Amino acid sequence: MAAPKRGRSASAQSKPGRALALILIAIVALTGGMFLSGHTTPRLGIDLAGGTSITLEAKSDQGSAINKANMDTAVDIMNRRVNGLGVSEAEVQTQGDRNIIVNIPKGTNSQEAREQVGTTAKLYFRPVLAQEATGAAAATPSPSASGSSTASPSPSASKSGATGEKATSSSSPSATPTSQGRAVTDALKADSTPSASAKASSSASPSASASGGTATSSEAKLQAQYAALDCSKKAQRTKAGEGAKPGDTTVGCGEYGGVWYKYLLGPAAVAGTEVKKAQAVFDTQTAAGWQVTMTFNSKGASKFADITGKLAQNTQPQNEFGIVLDGQVVSSPTVSSSITGGNAQISGSFTQEEAQNLANMLSYGALPLSFKEQSVTTVTAALGGEQLHAGLLAGAIGLALVVIYLVAYYRGLSIVAMASLLVSAILTYVIMALLGPAIGFALNLPAVCGAIVAIGITADSFIVYFERIRDEIREGRSLRPAVERAWPRARRTILVSDFVSFLAAAVLFVVTVGKVQGFAFTLGLTTVLDVVVVFFFTKPLMTLLARRKFFASGSKWSGLDPKSLGAKPPLRRTRRPAAPAHTKEA
């Protein structure tokens, strides 16, 4: 049984270079990625580098009361929009009864954050009663099933269209790639439908109201508003449909192929709150590019199937749906048949960022209140450069004390420990720098504290392994077998210790908010890196050094001197002494 073990041990000792080469390649690749990304330093949190402060005032124009419950809900939604993973260090908090303060660290796209935090993300599917081009392009034919571009703009100035998962055959406008909009998908039933008078109206002007009969004063006012609306003018299109409730007939604007169109829209048939899930996906099967897919709940799917069945019986443009996001017509897809199911797609000329932003707002839901931006100011660091310098100095002092202890106690073995600490520090720095643009990670002062604590965790792993090796030498074994025999025992102890540290960091990350999450995230990250460094660097390096005479001979400066460790005599097998022979027989 001894021979196979020696064979496996020799095999394990003969390939430490592979592990060292692997971690070296990983370091080079990550460092190269860091320089290629242009982010060579970790992004700092607002407490260290300052940032942007946005003050939002709540308004009750949506019929919702301004109370603590609605304000807390709005804070939670905003926080998830700008700080989805909890590591970007954005701060969202209430101030008084009506205001919300959003602090965004330096390095974050403040303009994008401003658009996300206050956007109500109110999505409605409204039947189109009338539409026409406005402004200088008024002579341009309005979008039709056979003509215009498929794209229409999203609120962030991207172009989008809607496409049905069950788009019908080639006779259907949705089957034509160049149509204004494809059939939008599988969900939702309208509580009200366009009236006969609305269906009879031309695409140039609404001749009657959605309720039919003689136009009332409010209907006449709406018709006049539609007639005067010029969506090519920014001031007019931003106010189009302002204050309209879901059950109202309203006006809206949408862009197609660089041309602005105005719409008369019926009462909302479907609300965005009935969107159960939304995500950005890239369509590799068609040329649609980035899309936003939506899944509706059962109630929404039923509503949509009902209203699409009714719209399919109408003529152009009353067989179109206006997808209205925050008052702007994102797309007006044509419906040729009842669409059943529970999935929808909004497609067009989205970039990845635009698709993800739209999906993000829809996934996290609509704000219960609308907000007015009161002020946007640039804030200085709460702690400043001196505090950051003090934190880094504390880390350097702690690291120096650890190194002094390792040199004094372990002597030559301290080379292994210091090299491992260096590799761990490089990996931690590079990964933190990459996580800034990747997930919005920002390094704040608690995160710096987490990195300092990690020095002790990493050093503890080395000490566990070194002491196991020393124990084997005390038993009378030479260094090479001692290194291999000590590893399984040390490995178990290291894994259990790091698992407990990682579990504590994970629990802290889940149950806390704000800056404490930065500490927990950094602690968990460095704990994982500790396992990587010990397995792929410390152990292979120790195997290689065990072959060097300085360590293998047990020099008193190596930290592995058998005499100073009180080693037993070498373990040797001896034969049982034979009985004394008789002189005559000898």
MARSE-829042 format. One record per residue (C-alpha): residue in three letters; x, y, z. Coordinates in steps of 0.02 Angstrom, whole numbers, padded with zeros to 5 digits, always signed. Layout:
<rs>
AlaXYZ
...
</rs>
This chain:
<rs>
Met+00000+00000+00000
Ala+00149+00115+00028
Ala+00208+00114-00152
Pro+00047+00183-00231
Lys+00044+00325-00104
Arg+00222+00370-00143
Gly+00177+00369-00328
Arg+00031+00489-00304
Ser+00135+00601-00193
Ala+00274+00609-00321
Ser+00149+00648-00457
Ala+00073+00789-00355
Gln+00244+00861-00318
Ser+00301+00854-00498
Lys+00166+00972-00568
Pro+00161+01128-00456
Gly+00214+01233-00605
Arg+00044+01208-00688
Ala-00049+01290-00545
Leu+00075+01434-00536
Ala+00063+01460-00724
Leu-00128+01460-00713
Ile-00136+01596-00580
Leu-00003+01696-00671
Ile-00107+01690-00831
Ala-00261+01744-00733
Ile-00168+01893-00659
Val-00102+01946-00829
Ala-00274+01928-00910
Leu-00364+02027-00775
Thr-00231+02162-00773
Gly-00241+02176-00963
Gly-00429+02189-00953
Met-00412+02327-00823
Phe-00299+02431-00936
Leu-00405+02399-01089
Ser-00561+02456-00999
Gly-00477+02620-00954
His-00523+02600-00769
Thr-00355+02576-00685
Thr-00411+02627-00511
Pro-00560+02572-00406
Arg-00708+02690-00410
Leu-00725+02781-00244
Gly-00886+02801-00146
Ile-00969+02965-00108
Asp-00890+02972+00065
Leu-00716+02973-00012
Ala-00735+03060-00180
Gly-00896+03160-00175
Gly-01027+03152-00312
Thr-01197+03221-00362
Ser-01345+03258-00250
Ile-01521+03262-00325
Thr-01670+03331-00229
Leu-01841+03270-00285
Glu-02008+03337-00227
Ala-02160+03223-00226
Lys-02320+03273-00315
Ser-02492+03199-00292
Asp-02553+03223-00470
Gln-02574+03034-00496
Gly-02710+03017-00366
Ser-02594+02940-00236
Ala-02577+03019-00066
Ile-02408+03084-00010
Asn-02385+02982+00148
Lys-02246+02885+00232
Ala-02293+02719+00151
Asn-02287+02788-00027
Met-02127+02886+00008
Asp-02042+02730+00078
Thr-02098+02630-00073
Ala-02027+02763-00189
Val-01861+02763-00095
Asp-01850+02574-00111
Ile-01885+02576-00298
Met-01762+02718-00330
Asn-01628+02631-00227
Arg-01647+02472-00329
Arg-01639+02569-00492
Val-01475+02657-00454
Asn-01401+02532-00333
Gly-01470+02362-00385
Leu-01327+02259-00309
Gly-01301+02370-00158
Val-01118+02404-00197
Ser-01122+02565-00300
Glu-01139+02666-00139
Ala-01283+02772-00203
Glu-01385+02841-00058
Val-01573+02868-00069
Gln-01663+02939+00082
Thr-01814+03045+00127
Gln-01800+03223+00187
Gly-01954+03290+00274
Asp-02126+03236+00214
Arg-02114+03273+00028
Asn-01931+03266-00026
Ile-01812+03126-00073
Ile-01623+03153-00080
Val-01521+03044-00199
Asn-01331+03050-00178
Ile-01234+02972-00322
Pro-01045+02942-00307
Lys-00922+03021-00426
Gly-00891+02910-00578
Thr-01074+02862-00599
Asn-01168+02925-00751
Ser-01264+03060-00658
Gln-01372+03105-00808
Glu-01429+02925-00827
Ala-01461+02913-00641
Arg-01565+03072-00646
Glu-01673+02997-00783
Gln-01697+02835-00687
Val-01732+02892-00510
Gly-01875+03011-00548
Thr-01952+02919-00695
Thr-02122+02852-00651
Ala-02110+02718-00788
Lys-02297+02721-00819
Leu-02330+02602-00963
Tyr-02499+02590-01045
Phe-02568+02505-01200
Arg-02693+02626-01278
Pro-02795+02603-01439
Val-02750+02728-01575
Leu-02898+02834-01631
Ala-02805+02950-01749
Gln-02628+02995-01802
Glu-02535+03109-01922
Ala-02364+03183-01954
Thr-02329+03355-01882
Gly-02212+03501-01913
Ala-02111+03517-02072
Ala-02141+03333-02110
Ala-02330+03349-02106
Ala-02337+03307-02290
Thr-02248+03143-02257
Pro-02370+02996-02260
Ser-02414+02932-02089
Pro-02348+02763-02037
Ser-02442+02620-02118
Ala-02433+02434-02124
Ser-02335+02434-02285
Gly-02230+02588-02273
Ser-02143+02669-02130
Ser-01998+02621-02021
Thr-02018+02491-01888
Ala-01932+02598-01760
Ser-02002+02723-01638
Pro-01912+02810-01499
Ser-01902+02763-01318
Pro-01899+02899-01185
Ser-01710+02896-01190
Ala-01712+02944-01375
Ser-01686+02767-01433
Lys-01795+02691-01568
Ser-01907+02544-01531
Gly-02050+02446-01600
Ala-02158+02309-01530
Thr-02167+02136-01599
Gly-02289+01998-01562
Glu-02231+01826-01514
Lys-02377+01760-01617
Ala-02366+01877-01764
Thr-02476+01822-01905
Ser-02440+01779-02086
Ser-02368+01886-02224
Ser-02534+01973-02252
Ser-02520+02042-02078
Pro-02426+02205-02057
Ser-02330+02126-01914
Ala-02247+02005-02034
Thr-02167+02144-02134
Pro-01998+02196-02063
Thr-02020+02374-02129
Ser-02193+02401-02058
Gln-02221+02539-01930
Gly-02243+02415-01789
Arg-02271+02230-01775
Ala-02411+02153-01678
Val-02376+02178-01494
Thr-02388+02025-01387
Asp-02481+01906-01280
Ala-02571+01989-01139
Leu-02711+02099-01077
Lys-02894+02145-01103
Ala-02959+02323-01117
Asp-03093+02388-01000
Ser-03154+02502-01140
Thr-03137+02505-01329
Pro-03139+02639-01462
Ser-03314+02689-01504
Ala-03392+02687-01675
Ser-03370+02872-01693
Ala-03186+02858-01654
Lys-03167+02715-01778
Ala-03244+02822-01911
Ser-03121+02963-01886
Ser-02984+02985-02013
Ser-02799+02977-01977
Ala-02790+03163-02009
Ser-02908+03225-01874
Pro-03028+03156-01746
Ser-03204+03201-01799
Ala-03287+03128-01646
Ser-03249+03081-01469
Ala-03215+02908-01403
Ser-03386+02902-01322
Gly-03484+02939-01480
Gly-03627+03061-01508
Thr-03618+03248-01495
Ala-03452+03308-01434
Thr-03453+03380-01257
Ser-03351+03531-01208
Ser-03211+03420-01141
Glu-03211+03320-01302
Ala-03208+03477-01406
Lys-03062+03539-01301
Leu-02969+03376-01332
Gln-03001+03388-01520
Ala-02935+03565-01520
Gln-02783+03510-01422
Tyr-02750+03372-01547
Ala-02771+03489-01694
Ala-02650+03617-01622
Leu-02520+03490-01564
Asp-02353+03501-01654
Cys-02244+03358-01594
Ser-02093+03422-01690
Lys-02079+03556-01554
Lys-02002+03491-01393
Ala-02100+03608-01281
Gln-02265+03543-01349
Arg-02225+03358-01351
Thr-02160+03359-01171
Lys-02330+03426-01115
Ala-02434+03315-01228
Gly-02550+03209-01123
Glu-02489+03288-00962
Gly-02602+03246-00815
Ala-02706+03120-00913
Lys-02776+02976-00811
Pro-02779+02796-00875
Gly-02965+02805-00910
Asp-02954+02966-01011
Thr-02939+02991-01197
Thr-02778+03087-01224
Val-02649+03144-01350
Gly-02469+03090-01371
Cys-02314+03102-01479
Gly-02200+02972-01558
Glu-02054+02974-01679
Tyr-02036+02861-01832
Gly-01885+02870-01945
Gly-01843+03046-01888
Val-02022+03108-01912
Trp-02132+03157-01766
Tyr-02314+03101-01765
Lys-02457+03153-01655
Tyr-02587+03030-01589
Leu-02761+03032-01519
Leu-02765+02888-01396
Gly-02911+02801-01314
Pro-02924+02747-01132
Ala-02788+02630-01072
Ala-02828+02448-01105
Val-02677+02379-01012
Ala-02566+02450-00876
Gly-02380+02421-00855
Thr-02414+02363-00677
Glu-02479+02203-00755
Val-02306+02168-00825
Lys-02240+02029-00714
Lys-02062+02027-00781
Ala-01956+02124-00904
Gln-01779+02093-00965
Ala-01662+02147-01104
Val-01614+02010-01227
Phe-01518+02005-01390
Asp-01610+01924-01535
Thr-01485+01817-01629
Gln-01614+01737-01745
Thr-01673+01896-01832
Ala-01597+02066-01864
Ala-01700+02143-01724
Gly-01548+02166-01610
Trp-01580+02211-01428
Gln-01759+02190-01368
Val-01855+02208-01207
Thr-01962+02056-01172
Met-02108+02067-01052
Thr-02210+01933-00966
Phe-02385+01982-00909
Asn-02486+01912-00767
Ser-02642+01809-00800
Lys-02760+01957-00781
Gly-02660+02060-00904
Ala-02650+01918-01030
Ser-02838+01901-01029
Lys-02863+02088-01054
Phe-02743+02097-01197
Ala-02817+01949-01289
Asp-02988+02032-01278
Ile-02937+02205-01337
Thr-02827+02142-01479
Gly-02973+02039-01542
Lys-03079+02197-01552
Leu-02944+02305-01629
Ala-02911+02175-01765
Gln-03086+02208-01834
Asn-03050+02393-01863
Thr-02966+02482-02008
Gln-02808+02584-02010
Pro-02762+02669-01894
Gln-02894+02610-01771
Asn-02819+02434-01776
Glu-02660+02498-01694
Phe-02603+02499-01515
Gly-02506+02643-01443
Ile-02375+02583-01319
Val-02362+02738-01209
Leu-02217+02752-01087
Asp-02222+02905-00974
Gly-02333+02998-01096
Gln-02232+02961-01252
Val-02287+02839-01387
Val-02146+02713-01394
Ser-02227+02617-01537
Ser-02394+02592-01622
Pro-02399+02412-01682
Thr-02537+02350-01795
Val-02652+02212-01734
Ser-02719+02090-01863
Ser-02791+01956-01747
Ser-02822+01920-01565
Ile-02657+01890-01476
Thr-02661+01766-01334
Gly-02529+01708-01213
Gly-02429+01808-01089
Asn-02271+01874-01172
Ala-02228+02036-01260
Gln-02077+02109-01347
Ile-02027+02288-01379
Ser-01896+02289-01516
Gly-01816+02411-01635
Ser-01649+02500-01633
Phe-01609+02482-01448
Thr-01430+02487-01389
Gln-01388+02366-01250
Glu-01386+02506-01121
Glu-01554+02576-01178
Ala-01637+02405-01175
Gln-01569+02367-01001
Asn-01624+02536-00934
Leu-01801+02512-00999
Ala-01810+02335-00931
Asn-01740+02396-00766
Met-01876+02527-00744
Leu-02014+02406-00794
Ser-01949+02266-00683
Tyr-01935+02375-00529
Gly-02107+02445-00555
Ala-02186+02616-00564
Leu-02163+02745-00429
Pro-02320+02771-00324
Leu-02294+02959-00339
Ser-02228+03075-00473
Phe-02079+03184-00430
Lys-02016+03355-00482
Glu-01829+03384-00486
Gln-01795+03529-00369
Ser-01606+03541-00375
Val-01450+03451-00434
Thr-01287+03495-00346
Thr-01110+03430-00342
Val-01057+03379-00168
Thr-00882+03363-00098
Ala-00818+03209-00008
Ala-00895+03183+00163
Leu-00731+03118+00234
Gly-00607+03181+00108
Gly-00433+03134+00056
Glu-00361+03143+00231
Gln-00476+03007+00295
Leu-00438+02897+00145
His-00253+02925+00175
Ala-00276+02879+00359
Gly-00369+02720+00313
Leu-00236+02667+00189
Leu-00100+02709+00316
Ala-00187+02599+00444
Gly-00190+02458+00318
Ala-00006+02481+00279
Ile+00038+02477+00464
Gly-00064+02320+00490
Leu+00020+02237+00341
Ala+00192+02288+00404
Leu+00158+02214+00575
Val+00102+02051+00496
Val+00260+02045+00389
Ile+00372+02080+00540
Tyr+00289+01940+00637
Leu+00307+01818+00492
Val+00491+01860+00467
Ala+00530+01846+00653
Tyr+00438+01683+00681
Tyr+00445+01592+00515
Arg+00604+01665+00441
Gly+00627+01590+00268
Leu+00446+01535+00259
Ser+00397+01719+00268
Ile+00450+01730+00084
Val+00305+01616+00039
Ala+00185+01714+00148
Met+00236+01885+00080
Ala+00230+01824-00100
Ser+00055+01754-00069
Leu-00002+01917+00012
Leu+00065+02012-00139
Val-00030+01901-00261
Ser-00188+01919-00157
Ala-00168+02109-00153
Ile-00144+02118-00343
Leu-00298+02012-00376
Thr-00403+02113-00253
Tyr-00351+02279-00328
Val-00377+02227-00509
Ile-00546+02147-00476
Met-00606+02300-00379
Ala-00553+02411-00524
Leu-00648+02300-00647
Leu-00804+02289-00539
Gly-00824+02478-00544
Pro-00882+02488-00726
Ala-00953+02310-00723
Ile-01075+02318-00578
Gly-01052+02495-00511
Phe-00946+02441-00363
Ala-00881+02590-00264
Leu-00746+02580-00133
Asn-00798+02672+00024
Leu-00714+02679+00194
Pro-00805+02525+00265
Ala-00749+02429+00110
Val-00570+02483+00145
Cys-00592+02414+00321
Gly-00652+02250+00247
Ala-00493+02239+00142
Ile-00386+02271+00297
Val-00476+02134+00394
Ala-00442+02018+00247
Ile-00254+02034+00276
Gly-00275+01940+00439
Ile-00387+01808+00360
Thr-00261+01776+00222
Ala-00112+01770+00341
Asp-00208+01648+00451
Ser-00220+01524+00307
Phe-00032+01527+00282
Ile+00000+01502+00467
Val-00115+01350+00472
Tyr-00019+01268+00330
Phe+00153+01312+00399
Glu+00110+01240+00569
Arg+00049+01078+00492
Ile+00215+01062+00399
Arg+00310+01093+00560
Asp+00208+00960+00649
Glu+00259+00834+00516
Ile+00442+00881+00535
Arg+00429+00859+00724
Glu+00370+00683+00689
Gly+00539+00650+00606
Arg+00491+00669+00422
Ser+00593+00761+00293
Leu+00526+00919+00212
Arg+00461+00852+00046
Pro+00345+00719+00119
Ala+00301+00838+00261
Val+00236+00967+00136
Glu+00124+00839+00052
Arg+00062+00754+00210
Ala+00024+00921+00294
Trp-00081+00987+00149
Pro-00240+00880+00169
Arg-00256+00924+00353
Ala-00218+01108+00325
Arg-00336+01115+00175
Arg-00485+01058+00277
Thr-00451+01185+00413
Ile-00427+01327+00287
Leu-00588+01286+00193
Val-00692+01277+00353
Ser-00619+01441+00417
Asp-00647+01532+00252
Phe-00823+01460+00234
Val-00871+01531+00403
Ser-00799+01702+00356
Phe-00888+01701+00188
Leu-01053+01647+00267
Ala-01041+01791+00392
Ala-01005+01913+00250
Ala-01151+01846+00146
Val-01274+01861+00291
Leu-01211+02037+00329
Phe-01231+02085+00146
Val-01411+02020+00138
Val-01478+02091+00301
Thr-01395+02262+00296
Val-01409+02414+00183
Gly-01299+02559+00134
Lys-01115+02568+00175
Val-01112+02410+00279
Gln-01145+02312+00120
Gly-00982+02380+00051
Phe-00889+02306+00200
Ala-00978+02139+00181
Phe-00948+02132-00007
Thr-00761+02166+00010
Leu-00743+02040+00151
Gly-00830+01906+00049
Leu-00728+01945-00107
Thr-00560+01936-00016
Thr-00611+01775+00072
Val-00644+01691-00096
Leu-00478+01757-00162
Asp-00390+01686-00008
Val-00446+01510-00057
Val-00388+01539-00237
Val-00217+01602-00182
Val-00186+01463-00056
Phe-00235+01325-00177
Phe-00155+01392-00336
Phe-00005+01487-00269
Thr+00046+01452-00089
Lys+00038+01262-00096
Pro+00126+01245-00267
Leu+00260+01370-00216
Met+00291+01275-00055
Thr+00309+01114-00155
Leu+00441+01194-00266
Leu+00539+01269-00119
Ala+00541+01100-00031
Arg+00657+01042-00170
Arg+00782+01179-00134
Lys+00930+01138-00025
Phe+00906+01290+00087
Phe+00736+01228+00145
Ala+00758+01040+00121
Ser+00916+01035+00226
Gly+00828+01119+00371
Ser+00935+01276+00381
Lys+00909+01371+00543
Trp+00857+01523+00439
Ser+00727+01427+00341
Gly+00604+01415+00485
Leu+00605+01226+00465
Asp+00758+01177+00568
Pro+00719+01005+00641
Lys+00831+01035+00791
Ser+00747+01199+00841
Leu+00577+01120+00813
Gly+00620+00974+00929
Ala+00604+00843+00794
Lys+00611+00658+00838
Pro+00742+00546+00760
Pro+00702+00495+00580
Leu+00571+00361+00565
Arg+00654+00201+00506
Arg+00600+00021+00497
Thr+00707-00101+00596
Arg+00707-00290+00597
Arg+00660-00384+00752
Pro+00823-00437+00841
Ala+00864-00620+00814
Ala+00896-00743+00958
Pro+01081-00756+01007
Ala+01167-00897+00915
His+01261-01038+01004
Thr+01448-01022+00992
Lys+01471-01195+00924
Glu+01339-01169+00791
Ala+01421-01007+00741
</rs>
